[in-house]
């Protein structure tokens, strides 16, 4: 199976993120999970950072943004592909993940509609042919 890392805005707290429509954290998490399900339902193994967020908001971990980004870099390294599911201007974390993908020579997939915070795939629909994972 191929592995995909979903890079997606989360906090949406910067003025740029809010101006682009990424200011609702719960909506961002829901959209992120739909992208993960879409990939998983189509044969990818999904590498995810969402457990960091879930542990943090429940007070189970301590750490600042740099702490979590350092963990994301470790998680990202074995990915075969990174899906860029939002514009880099909406998230410093997404921008960092793109930098790491370049550092690790991980292929990046990006579709223009993925930059729209209101667009979500049907998690049960097939992927476009160019996104279908090839079996290793």
Beta strands, then each sheet from edge to edge (+ up, - down):
strand 1: 3-7
strand 2: 45-47
strand 3: 81-84
strand 4: 107-109
sheet 1: 2+ 1+ 3+ 4+
end
